Amino acid sequence: MSVADEPDARAAQLRQKAQELKEAAERSTDPEARERLETKARHLEEESRHIKRPGSGDARPMG
């Protein structure tokens, strides 16, 4: 795997974990546990969207 692939791989891992947490939340019979799992899944999805790829930064000059 190249360095350029690492952010994509990390984002994919986070999305996979989020999906697993959603599924666990669906199976949970405890409302509090379900809410915790759903919240964590949302956070992981959000984090996966914010992973920067090389070269994806702001290209505007600083000045």
N, C-alpha and C positions, 0 to 999 in steps of 0.2 A: 504494500500500500504506500502511495506517495504521500508527502506532507499535505498536498492539496486535497487528498481524499479524507484526511483525518477529521475535519469539521463535519463533513457529510456523514461519516461513520458515527461520530459522537451524537449528531442530531438523530440519526436512525436509532441508535441505542436508547436515547431518551424517549423517542416516540413509541418504541416497543415496550419500554417499562411503563409508560403512561397507559398504553392499551391493556397491559396486564393488570394495572391497578384499577382501571375502569371495570374490567371483568370481575375482579375480586369484589369491587363495590357492589356490582349487580348481584353477586351471590351472597353478600353479607346480610344477615338478618338483624344486626345491631345498627340502628339509625346513626348513632354517633360514629361508629367505625366506618359506615358507608360514606358519611360526609367527609371524614378525614381522608379516606382513599380517593374520593372524587376531587377533593381540593389538591392533594398531592399530584394527581394525574394532570390537573389543569396547570399546575406550576411547571411540571416537566414539559408539557406541550409548549408552554410559553417560552421556557428556556431553550427548547429545541429550535424555536423560530428565531431566537436572538443570537445563535452561534454564528460568528462571523467567518466568512470564507476569505482566504487570502485574495487581496485585490478587490474586495467588495466595500472597502472603506470610502470615505468621502474624498472625491477627486478634486474638490475645489481648492484653489490656492489659499494659503493662510495669509491674508494680508490686507 
